[in-house]
Amino acid sequence: MVIFINDEKNNVSDGALLSDVITTLNLQTKGLAIAVNNAIVQQQNWQSTPLKENDEVLIISATKGG
């Protein structure tokens, strides 16, 4: 199925969870904020958040500096 991650089209398997996307992208979870369809998903819910066709996932990573 197709989802959009930071406005880029991506194919993921049907029934994919948000945590599957994080693993596939090899992301470090520290300092990571994620929203699905403009709703923030708390980190404790990533493993239980299913994704659906055409979902929009926004991933923001905090960085050091000013």
Secondary structure, DSSP 8 states (H G I E B T S, - for coil): -EEEETTEEEE--TT-BHHHHHHHTT---TTEEEEETTEEE-GGGGGG-B--TT-EEEEEE--S--
